[in-house]
């Protein structure tokens, strides 16, 4: 998932967020609700925001969904732009584009 960071807020690109689908995959819908539940701001069709207070939860949640192997690697890893420092708390679930 492509992300950016500004003022200690991580923004997940809206195009990379999971979609909720009625009658869809239980895992994908659970992933959607889990990401939404810890977001500090999640407007429809816009980037979702995660402040520093939830980065540990975000990291643990991404690891758990990644380890389940129901979702692909690209769906559970945060992709930061090149030359952007990755916060220590998120390093285990992050890479650079």
PDB file as gemmi writes it, atoms N, CA and C in Angstrom:
CRYST1    1.000    1.000    1.000  90.00  90.00  90.00 P 1                      
ATOM      1  N   UNK A   1       0.849  -1.165   0.000  1.00  0.00           N  
ATOM      2  CA  UNK A   1       0.000   0.000   0.000  1.00  0.00           C  
ATOM      3  C   UNK A   1       0.902   1.237   0.000  1.00  0.00           C  
ATOM      4  N   UNK A   2       0.702   2.087  -0.960  1.00  0.00           N  
ATOM      5  CA  UNK A   2       1.489   3.315  -1.020  1.00  0.00           C  
ATOM      6  C   UNK A   2       1.071   4.250   0.110  1.00  0.00           C  
ATOM      7  N   UNK A   3       2.066   4.793   0.779  1.00  0.00           N  
ATOM      8  CA  UNK A   3       1.805   5.696   1.899  1.00  0.00           C  
ATOM      9  C   UNK A   3       2.694   6.923   1.791  1.00  0.00           C  
ATOM     10  N   UNK A   4       2.298   7.938   2.515  1.00  0.00           N  
ATOM     11  CA  UNK A   4       3.125   9.124   2.694  1.00  0.00           C  
ATOM     12  C   UNK A   4       3.051   9.486   4.167  1.00  0.00           C  
ATOM     13  N   UNK A   5       3.950  10.354   4.592  1.00  0.00           N  
ATOM     14  CA  UNK A   5       3.961  10.757   5.996  1.00  0.00           C  
ATOM     15  C   UNK A   5       4.211  12.263   6.068  1.00  0.00           C  
ATOM     16  N   UNK A   6       3.452  12.918   6.918  1.00  0.00           N  
ATOM     17  CA  UNK A   6       3.605  14.355   7.146  1.00  0.00           C  
ATOM     18  C   UNK A   6       3.091  14.669   8.543  1.00  0.00           C  
ATOM     19  N   UNK A   7       3.846  15.461   9.269  1.00  0.00           N  
ATOM     20  CA  UNK A   7       3.444  15.869  10.626  1.00  0.00           C  
ATOM     21  C   UNK A   7       3.065  14.684  11.509  1.00  0.00           C  
ATOM     22  N   UNK A   8       3.851  13.611  11.397  1.00  0.00           N  
ATOM     23  CA  UNK A   8       3.651  12.399  12.195  1.00  0.00           C  
ATOM     24  C   UNK A   8       2.301  11.737  11.955  1.00  0.00           C  
ATOM     25  N   UNK A   9       1.793  11.885  10.744  1.00  0.00           N  
ATOM     26  CA  UNK A   9       0.577  11.190  10.327  1.00  0.00           C  
ATOM     27  C   UNK A   9       0.909  10.404   9.062  1.00  0.00           C  
ATOM     28  N   UNK A  10       0.581   9.117   9.077  1.00  0.00           N  
ATOM     29  CA  UNK A  10       0.765   8.259   7.907  1.00  0.00           C  
ATOM     30  C   UNK A  10      -0.535   8.277   7.107  1.00  0.00           C  
ATOM     31  N   UNK A  11      -0.405   8.514   5.810  1.00  0.00           N  
ATOM     32  CA  UNK A  11      -1.551   8.552   4.908  1.00  0.00           C  
ATOM     33  C   UNK A  11      -1.467   7.347   3.971  1.00  0.00           C  
ATOM     34  N   UNK A  12      -2.485   6.488   3.995  1.00  0.00           N  
ATOM     35  CA  UNK A  12      -2.538   5.367   3.063  1.00  0.00           C  
ATOM     36  C   UNK A  12      -3.322   5.818   1.837  1.00  0.00           C  
ATOM     37  N   UNK A  13      -2.713   5.640   0.669  1.00  0.00           N  
ATOM     38  CA  UNK A  13      -3.320   6.052  -0.584  1.00  0.00           C  
ATOM     39  C   UNK A  13      -4.683   5.386  -0.761  1.00  0.00           C  
ATOM     40  N   UNK A  14      -5.678   6.177  -1.064  1.00  0.00           N  
ATOM     41  CA  UNK A  14      -7.054   5.671  -1.163  1.00  0.00           C  
ATOM     42  C   UNK A  14      -7.205   4.570  -2.213  1.00  0.00           C  
ATOM     43  N   UNK A  15      -6.408   4.599  -3.260  1.00  0.00           N  
ATOM     44  CA  UNK A  15      -6.491   3.582  -4.299  1.00  0.00           C  
ATOM     45  C   UNK A  15      -6.001   2.218  -3.821  1.00  0.00           C  
ATOM     46  N   UNK A  16      -5.202   2.200  -2.760  1.00  0.00           N  
ATOM     47  CA  UNK A  16      -4.618   0.959  -2.260  1.00  0.00           C  
ATOM     48  C   UNK A  16      -5.353   0.379  -1.058  1.00  0.00           C  
ATOM     49  N   UNK A  17      -6.362   1.072  -0.579  1.00  0.00           N  
ATOM     50  CA  UNK A  17      -7.113   0.588   0.578  1.00  0.00           C  
ATOM     51  C   UNK A  17      -8.007  -0.584   0.191  1.00  0.00           C  
ATOM     52  N   UNK A  18      -8.224  -1.522   1.113  1.00  0.00           N  
ATOM     53  CA  UNK A  18      -9.146  -2.617   0.809  1.00  0.00           C  
ATOM     54  C   UNK A  18     -10.561  -2.069   0.673  1.00  0.00           C  
ATOM     55  N   UNK A  19     -11.355  -2.759  -0.120  1.00  0.00           N  
ATOM     56  CA  UNK A  19     -12.739  -2.354  -0.322  1.00  0.00           C  
ATOM     57  C   UNK A  19     -13.660  -3.286   0.441  1.00  0.00           C  
ATOM     58  N   UNK A  20     -14.667  -2.721   1.069  1.00  0.00           N  
ATOM     59  CA  UNK A  20     -15.689  -3.550   1.708  1.00  0.00           C  
ATOM     60  C   UNK A  20     -16.680  -3.984   0.641  1.00  0.00           C  
ATOM     61  N   UNK A  21     -16.967  -5.288   0.605  1.00  0.00           N  
ATOM     62  CA  UNK A  21     -17.939  -5.800  -0.360  1.00  0.00           C  
ATOM     63  C   UNK A  21     -18.931  -6.685   0.371  1.00  0.00           C  
ATOM     64  N   UNK A  22     -20.184  -6.274   0.350  1.00  0.00           N  
ATOM     65  CA  UNK A  22     -21.226  -7.083   0.979  1.00  0.00           C  
ATOM     66  C   UNK A  22     -21.232  -8.462   0.320  1.00  0.00           C  
ATOM     67  N   UNK A  23     -21.134  -9.477   1.139  1.00  0.00           N  
ATOM     68  CA  UNK A  23     -21.069 -10.836   0.617  1.00  0.00           C  
ATOM     69  C   UNK A  23     -19.699 -11.212   0.099  1.00  0.00           C  
ATOM     70  N   UNK A  24     -18.715 -10.334   0.305  1.00  0.00           N  
ATOM     71  CA  UNK A  24     -17.355 -10.594  -0.164  1.00  0.00           C  
ATOM     72  C   UNK A  24     -16.583 -11.461   0.814  1.00  0.00           C  
ATOM     73  N   UNK A  25     -15.298 -11.565   0.564  1.00  0.00           N  
ATOM     74  CA  UNK A  25     -14.406 -12.363   1.398  1.00  0.00           C  
ATOM     75  C   UNK A  25     -14.439 -11.878   2.844  1.00  0.00           C  
ATOM     76  N   UNK A  26     -14.596 -12.815   3.761  1.00  0.00           N  
ATOM     77  CA  UNK A  26     -14.619 -12.475   5.189  1.00  0.00           C  
ATOM     78  C   UNK A  26     -13.287 -11.852   5.600  1.00  0.00           C  
ATOM     79  N   UNK A  27     -12.170 -12.383   5.098  1.00  0.00           N  
ATOM     80  CA  UNK A  27     -10.853 -11.871   5.464  1.00  0.00           C  
ATOM     81  C   UNK A  27     -10.685 -10.437   4.960  1.00  0.00           C  
ATOM     82  N   UNK A  28     -11.016 -10.198   3.699  1.00  0.00           N  
ATOM     83  CA  UNK A  28     -10.859  -8.841   3.140  1.00  0.00           C  
ATOM     84  C   UNK A  28     -11.781  -7.842   3.839  1.00  0.00           C  
ATOM     85  N   UNK A  29     -13.004  -8.248   4.120  1.00  0.00           N  
ATOM     86  CA  UNK A  29     -13.908  -7.346   4.827  1.00  0.00           C  
ATOM     87  C   UNK A  29     -13.433  -7.101   6.249  1.00  0.00           C  
ATOM     88  N   UNK A  30     -12.906  -8.108   6.918  1.00  0.00           N  
ATOM     89  CA  UNK A  30     -12.342  -7.934   8.261  1.00  0.00           C  
ATOM     90  C   UNK A  30     -11.140  -6.993   8.214  1.00  0.00           C  
ATOM     91  N   UNK A  31     -10.320  -7.148   7.183  1.00  0.00           N  
ATOM     92  CA  UNK A  31      -9.149  -6.281   7.000  1.00  0.00           C  
ATOM     93  C   UNK A  31      -9.591  -4.827   6.817  1.00  0.00           C  
ATOM     94  N   UNK A  32     -10.609  -4.622   5.995  1.00  0.00           N  
ATOM     95  CA  UNK A  32     -11.167  -3.283   5.793  1.00  0.00           C  
ATOM     96  C   UNK A  32     -11.588  -2.671   7.125  1.00  0.00           C  
ATOM     97  N   UNK A  33     -12.391  -3.410   7.908  1.00  0.00           N  
ATOM     98  CA  UNK A  33     -12.900  -2.879   9.172  1.00  0.00           C  
ATOM     99  C   UNK A  33     -11.790  -2.678  10.191  1.00  0.00           C  
ATOM    100  N   UNK A  34     -10.800  -3.548  10.196  1.00  0.00           N  
ATOM    101  CA  UNK A  34      -9.684  -3.398  11.135  1.00  0.00           C  
ATOM    102  C   UNK A  34      -8.895  -2.125  10.822  1.00  0.00           C  
ATOM    103  N   UNK A  35      -8.574  -1.905   9.545  1.00  0.00           N  
ATOM    104  CA  UNK A  35      -7.859  -0.679   9.163  1.00  0.00           C  
ATOM    105  C   UNK A  35      -8.686   0.566   9.470  1.00  0.00           C  
ATOM    106  N   UNK A  36      -9.964   0.484   9.177  1.00  0.00           N  
ATOM    107  CA  UNK A  36     -10.848   1.626   9.425  1.00  0.00           C  
ATOM    108  C   UNK A  36     -10.955   1.940  10.919  1.00  0.00           C  
ATOM    109  N   UNK A  37     -11.013   0.902  11.742  1.00  0.00           N  
ATOM    110  CA  UNK A  37     -11.244   1.099  13.175  1.00  0.00           C  
ATOM    111  C   UNK A  37     -10.103   1.819  13.890  1.00  0.00           C  
ATOM    112  N   UNK A  38      -8.881   1.710  13.378  1.00  0.00           N  
ATOM    113  CA  UNK A  38      -7.765   2.384  14.054  1.00  0.00           C  
ATOM    114  C   UNK A  38      -7.351   3.673  13.352  1.00  0.00           C  
ATOM    115  N   UNK A  39      -8.001   3.994  12.262  1.00  0.00           N  
ATOM    116  CA  UNK A  39      -7.701   5.231  11.550  1.00  0.00           C  
ATOM    117  C   UNK A  39      -8.201   6.432  12.347  1.00  0.00           C  
ATOM    118  N   UNK A  40      -7.421   7.505  12.331  1.00  0.00           N  
ATOM    119  CA  UNK A  40      -7.895   8.710  13.020  1.00  0.00           C  
ATOM    120  C   UNK A  40      -8.808   9.537  12.105  1.00  0.00           C  
ATOM    121  N   UNK A  41      -8.757   9.267  10.790  1.00  0.00           N  
ATOM    122  CA  UNK A  41      -9.638   9.943   9.842  1.00  0.00           C  
ATOM    123  C   UNK A  41      -9.703   9.079   8.588  1.00  0.00           C  
ATOM    124  N   UNK A  42     -10.908   8.685   8.185  1.00  0.00           N  
ATOM    125  CA  UNK A  42     -11.044   7.782   7.032  1.00  0.00           C  
ATOM    126  C   UNK A  42     -12.214   8.197   6.148  1.00  0.00           C  
ATOM    127  N   UNK A  43     -12.047   9.307   5.418  1.00  0.00           N  
ATOM    128  CA  UNK A  43     -13.126   9.758   4.543  1.00  0.00           C  
ATOM    129  C   UNK A  43     -13.287   8.829   3.340  1.00  0.00           C  
ATOM    130  N   UNK A  44     -14.482   8.769   2.833  1.00  0.00           N  
ATOM    131  CA  UNK A  44     -14.769   7.933   1.665  1.00  0.00           C  
ATOM    132  C   UNK A  44     -14.009   8.460   0.445  1.00  0.00           C  
ATOM    133  N   UNK A  45     -13.351   7.563  -0.282  1.00  0.00           N  
ATOM    134  CA  UNK A  45     -12.623   7.884  -1.521  1.00  0.00           C  
ATOM    135  C   UNK A  45     -11.456   8.861  -1.327  1.00  0.00           C  
ATOM    136  N   UNK A  46     -10.923   8.925  -0.118  1.00  0.00           N  
ATOM    137  CA  UNK A  46      -9.743   9.763   0.150  1.00  0.00           C  
ATOM    138  C   UNK A  46      -8.764   8.939   0.977  1.00  0.00           C  
ATOM    139  N   UNK A  47      -7.541   9.450   1.105  1.00  0.00           N  
ATOM    140  CA  UNK A  47      -6.523   8.754   1.894  1.00  0.00           C  
ATOM    141  C   UNK A  47      -6.949   8.653   3.348  1.00  0.00           C  
ATOM    142  N   UNK A  48      -6.653   7.500   3.956  1.00  0.00           N  
ATOM    143  CA  UNK A  48      -6.931   7.319   5.376  1.00  0.00           C  
ATOM    144  C   UNK A  48      -5.707   7.740   6.172  1.00  0.00           C  
ATOM    145  N   UNK A  49      -5.951   8.301   7.365  1.00  0.00           N  
ATOM    146  CA  UNK A  49      -4.881   8.854   8.192  1.00  0.00           C  
ATOM    147  C   UNK A  49      -4.695   8.042   9.469  1.00  0.00           C  
ATOM    148  N   UNK A  50      -3.418   7.864   9.823  1.00  0.00           N  
ATOM    149  CA  UNK A  50      -3.055   7.125  11.036  1.00  0.00           C  
ATOM    150  C   UNK A  50      -2.031   7.948  11.806  1.00  0.00           C  
ATOM    151  N   UNK A  51      -2.416   8.406  13.003  1.00  0.00           N  
ATOM    152  CA  UNK A  51      -1.486   9.204  13.795  1.00  0.00           C  
ATOM    153  C   UNK A  51      -0.554   8.286  14.590  1.00  0.00           C  
ATOM    154  N   UNK A  52       0.484   8.877  15.121  1.00  0.00           N  
ATOM    155  CA  UNK A  52       1.542   8.137  15.808  1.00  0.00           C  
ATOM    156  C   UNK A  52       1.003   7.215  16.908  1.00  0.00           C  
ATOM    157  N   UNK A  53      -0.060   7.603  17.540  1.00  0.00           N  
ATOM    158  CA  UNK A  53      -0.620   6.813  18.654  1.00  0.00           C  
ATOM    159  C   UNK A  53      -1.063   5.419  18.241  1.00  0.00           C  
ATOM    160  N   UNK A  54      -1.365   5.197  16.964  1.00  0.00           N  
ATOM    161  CA  UNK A  54      -1.842   3.885  16.533  1.00  0.00           C  
ATOM    162  C   UNK A  54      -0.837   3.119  15.675  1.00  0.00           C  
ATOM    163  N   UNK A  55       0.362   3.643  15.514  1.00  0.00           N  
ATOM    164  CA  UNK A  55       1.337   2.980  14.653  1.00  0.00           C  
ATOM    165  C   UNK A  55       1.695   1.574  15.139  1.00  0.00           C  
ATOM    166  N   UNK A  56       1.778   1.377  16.443  1.00  0.00           N  
ATOM    167  CA  UNK A  56       2.068   0.034  16.960  1.00  0.00           C  
ATOM    168  C   UNK A  56       0.923  -0.906  16.590  1.00  0.00           C  
ATOM    169  N   UNK A  57      -0.306  -0.469  16.772  1.00  0.00           N  
ATOM    170  CA  UNK A  57      -1.467  -1.290  16.412  1.00  0.00           C  
ATOM    171  C   UNK A  57      -1.492  -1.557  14.908  1.00  0.00           C  
ATOM    172  N   UNK A  58      -1.196  -0.551  14.109  1.00  0.00           N  
ATOM    173  CA  UNK A  58      -1.168  -0.712  12.657  1.00  0.00           C  
ATOM    174  C   UNK A  58      -0.117  -1.747  12.266  1.00  0.00           C  
ATOM    175  N   UNK A  59       1.048  -1.645  12.838  1.00  0.00           N  
ATOM    176  CA  UNK A  59       2.125  -2.589  12.551  1.00  0.00           C  
ATOM    177  C   UNK A  59       1.732  -4.016  12.926  1.00  0.00           C  
ATOM    178  N   UNK A  60       1.201  -4.197  14.115  1.00  0.00           N  
ATOM    179  CA  UNK A  60       0.797  -5.536  14.560  1.00  0.00           C  
ATOM    180  C   UNK A  60      -0.317  -6.104  13.705  1.00  0.00           C  
ATOM    181  N   UNK A  61      -1.255  -5.259  13.326  1.00  0.00           N  
ATOM    182  CA  UNK A  61      -2.368  -5.716  12.511  1.00  0.00           C  
ATOM    183  C   UNK A  61      -1.882  -6.134  11.122  1.00  0.00           C  
ATOM    184  N   UNK A  62      -1.005  -5.325  10.509  1.00  0.00           N  
ATOM    185  CA  UNK A  62      -0.477  -5.673   9.190  1.00  0.00           C  
ATOM    186  C   UNK A  62       0.316  -6.975   9.249  1.00  0.00           C  
ATOM    187  N   UNK A  63       1.102  -7.162  10.301  1.00  0.00           N  
ATOM    188  CA  UNK A  63       1.846  -8.414  10.463  1.00  0.00           C  
ATOM    189  C   UNK A  63       0.906  -9.608  10.590  1.00  0.00           C  
ATOM    190  N   UNK A  64      -0.131  -9.463  11.375  1.00  0.00           N  
ATOM    191  CA  UNK A  64      -1.082 -10.564  11.578  1.00  0.00           C  
ATOM    192  C   UNK A  64      -1.768 -10.950  10.269  1.00  0.00           C  
ATOM    193  N   UNK A  65      -2.225  -9.961   9.512  1.00  0.00           N  
ATOM    194  CA  UNK A  65      -2.886 -10.274   8.245  1.00  0.00           C  
ATOM    195  C   UNK A  65      -1.892 -10.823   7.225  1.00  0.00           C  
ATOM    196  N   UNK A  66      -0.661 -10.337   7.265  1.00  0.00           N  
ATOM    197  CA  UNK A  66       0.377 -10.848   6.367  1.00  0.00           C  
ATOM    198  C   UNK A  66       0.692 -12.310   6.675  1.00  0.00           C  
ATOM    199  N   UNK A  67       0.821 -12.624   7.950  1.00  0.00           N  
ATOM    200  CA  UNK A  67       1.151 -13.983   8.359  1.00  0.00           C  
ATOM    201  C   UNK A  67       0.021 -14.969   8.086  1.00  0.00           C  
ATOM    202  N   UNK A  68      -1.202 -14.477   7.977  1.00  0.00           N  
ATOM    203  CA  UNK A  68      -2.329 -15.365   7.678  1.00  0.00           C  
ATOM    204  C   UNK A  68      -2.236 -15.899   6.250  1.00  0.00           C  
ATOM    205  N   UNK A  69      -1.544 -15.152   5.384  1.00  0.00           N  
ATOM    206  CA  UNK A  69      -1.333 -15.515   3.975  1.00  0.00           C  
ATOM    207  C   UNK A  69      -2.609 -15.529   3.135  1.00  0.00           C  
ATOM    208  N   UNK A  70      -3.672 -14.935   3.654  1.00  0.00           N  
ATOM    209  CA  UNK A  70      -4.886 -14.806   2.859  1.00  0.00           C  
ATOM    210  C   UNK A  70      -4.798 -13.594   1.930  1.00  0.00           C  
ATOM    211  N   UNK A  71      -3.951 -12.641   2.296  1.00  0.00           N  
ATOM    212  CA  UNK A  71      -3.778 -11.430   1.514  1.00  0.00           C  
ATOM    213  C   UNK A  71      -2.367 -11.402   0.942  1.00  0.00           C  
ATOM    214  N   UNK A  72      -2.190 -10.735  -0.184  1.00  0.00           N  
ATOM    215  CA  UNK A  72      -0.875 -10.671  -0.811  1.00  0.00           C  
ATOM    216  C   UNK A  72       0.046  -9.720  -0.047  1.00  0.00           C  
ATOM    217  N   UNK A  73       1.321  -9.867  -0.289  1.00  0.00           N  
ATOM    218  CA  UNK A  73       2.337  -9.024   0.352  1.00  0.00           C  
ATOM    219  C   UNK A  73       2.061  -7.548   0.083  1.00  0.00           C  
ATOM    220  N   UNK A  74       1.731  -7.207  -1.148  1.00  0.00           N  
ATOM    221  CA  UNK A  74       1.511  -5.793  -1.500  1.00  0.00           C  
ATOM    222  C   UNK A  74       0.313  -5.181  -0.784  1.00  0.00           C  
ATOM    223  N   UNK A  75      -0.604  -6.033  -0.319  1.00  0.00           N  
ATOM    224  CA  UNK A  75      -1.778  -5.540   0.396  1.00  0.00           C  
ATOM    225  C   UNK A  75      -1.505  -5.298   1.877  1.00  0.00           C  
ATOM    226  N   UNK A  76      -0.394  -5.830   2.378  1.00  0.00           N  
ATOM    227  CA  UNK A  76      -0.131  -5.749   3.822  1.00  0.00           C  
ATOM    228  C   UNK A  76       1.201  -5.092   4.148  1.00  0.00           C  
ATOM    229  N   UNK A  77       1.828  -4.444   3.177  1.00  0.00           N  
ATOM    230  CA  UNK A  77       3.082  -3.743   3.428  1.00  0.00           C  
ATOM    231  C   UNK A  77       2.894  -2.265   3.088  1.00  0.00           C  
ATOM    232  N   UNK A  78       3.512  -1.414   3.879  1.00  0.00           N  
ATOM    233  CA  UNK A  78       3.451   0.033   3.638  1.00  0.00           C  
ATOM    234  C   UNK A  78       4.615   0.416   2.735  1.00  0.00           C  
ATOM    235  N   UNK A  79       4.333   1.051   1.620  1.00  0.00           N  
ATOM    236  CA  UNK A  79       5.361   1.435   0.656  1.00  0.00           C  
ATOM    237  C   UNK A  79       5.576   2.942   0.709  1.00  0.00           C  
ATOM    238  N   UNK A  80       6.701   3.343   1.288  1.00  0.00           N  
ATOM    239  CA  UNK A  80       7.041   4.757   1.414  1.00  0.00           C  
ATOM    240  C   UNK A  80       7.801   5.228   0.181  1.00  0.00           C  
ATOM    241  N   UNK A  81       7.676   6.518  -0.161  1.00  0.00           N  
ATOM    242  CA  UNK A  81       8.466   7.059  -1.265  1.00  0.00           C  
ATOM    243  C   UNK A  81       9.966   6.959  -0.939  1.00  0.00           C  
ATOM    244  N   UNK A  82      10.781   6.833  -1.985  1.00  0.00           N  
ATOM    245  CA  UNK A  82      12.232   6.804  -1.798  1.00  0.00           C  
ATOM    246  C   UNK A  82      12.689   8.017  -0.985  1.00  0.00           C  
ATOM    247  N   UNK A  83      13.736   7.850  -0.221  1.00  0.00           N  
ATOM    248  CA  UNK A  83      14.345   8.916   0.584  1.00  0.00           C  
ATOM    249  C   UNK A  83      13.441   9.436   1.691  1.00  0.00           C  
ATOM    250  N   UNK A  84      12.363   8.717   2.003  1.00  0.00           N  
ATOM    251  CA  UNK A  84      11.508   9.086   3.123  1.00  0.00           C  
ATOM    252  C   UNK A  84      11.899   8.212   4.309  1.00  0.00           C  
ATOM    253  N   UNK A  85      12.280   8.822   5.420  1.00  0.00           N  
ATOM    254  CA  UNK A  85      12.615   8.000   6.588  1.00  0.00           C  
ATOM    255  C   UNK A  85      11.387   7.226   7.072  1.00  0.00           C  
ATOM    256  N   UNK A  86      11.576   5.926   7.285  1.00  0.00           N  
ATOM    257  CA  UNK A  86      10.491   5.090   7.789  1.00  0.00           C  
ATOM    258  C   UNK A  86      10.576   5.078   9.309  1.00  0.00           C  
ATOM    259  N   UNK A  87       9.491   5.426   9.994  1.00  0.00           N  
ATOM    260  CA  UNK A  87       9.505   5.419  11.455  1.00  0.00           C  
ATOM    261  C   UNK A  87       9.854   4.023  11.992  1.00  0.00           C  
ATOM    262  N   UNK A  88      10.632   3.980  13.046  1.00  0.00           N  
ATOM    263  CA  UNK A  88      11.076   2.726  13.651  1.00  0.00           C  
ATOM    264  C   UNK A  88       9.901   1.784  13.923  1.00  0.00           C  
ATOM    265  N   UNK A  89       8.826   2.297  14.432  1.00  0.00           N  
ATOM    266  CA  UNK A  89       7.651   1.497  14.787  1.00  0.00           C  
ATOM    267  C   UNK A  89       7.071   0.760  13.587  1.00  0.00           C  
ATOM    268  N   UNK A  90       7.233   1.307  12.382  1.00  0.00           N  
ATOM    269  CA  UNK A  90       6.622   0.722  11.183  1.00  0.00           C  
ATOM    270  C   UNK A  90       7.598  -0.029  10.292  1.00  0.00           C  
ATOM    271  N   UNK A  91       8.866  -0.095  10.678  1.00  0.00           N  
ATOM    272  CA  UNK A  91       9.872  -0.709   9.798  1.00  0.00           C  
ATOM    273  C   UNK A  91       9.607  -2.168   9.467  1.00  0.00           C  
ATOM    274  N   UNK A  92       9.047  -2.915  10.388  1.00  0.00           N  
ATOM    275  CA  UNK A  92       8.830  -4.347  10.138  1.00  0.00           C  
ATOM    276  C   UNK A  92       7.745  -4.607   9.098  1.00  0.00           C  
ATOM    277  N   UNK A  93       6.951  -3.611   8.781  1.00  0.00           N  
ATOM    278  CA  UNK A  93       5.869  -3.778   7.804  1.00  0.00           C  
ATOM    279  C   UNK A  93       5.970  -2.773   6.661  1.00  0.00           C  
ATOM    280  N   UNK A  94       7.193  -2.263   6.437  1.00  0.00           N  
ATOM    281  CA  UNK A  94       7.365  -1.193   5.442  1.00  0.00           C  
ATOM    282  C   UNK A  94       8.524  -1.470   4.503  1.00  0.00           C  
ATOM    283  N   UNK A  95       8.462  -0.790   3.372  1.00  0.00           N  
ATOM    284  CA  UNK A  95       9.538  -0.817   2.388  1.00  0.00           C  
ATOM    285  C   UNK A  95       9.501   0.522   1.639  1.00  0.00           C  
ATOM    286  N   UNK A  96      10.431   0.708   0.715  1.00  0.00           N  
ATOM    287  CA  UNK A  96      10.418   1.900  -0.129  1.00  0.00           C  
ATOM    288  C   UNK A  96       9.961   1.513  -1.516  1.00  0.00           C  
ATOM    289  N   UNK A  97       9.300   2.441  -2.199  1.00  0.00           N  
ATOM    290  CA  UNK A  97       8.855   2.208  -3.581  1.00  0.00           C  
ATOM    291  C   UNK A  97      10.060   2.132  -4.488  1.00  0.00           C  
TER     292      UNK A  97                                                      
END                                                                             
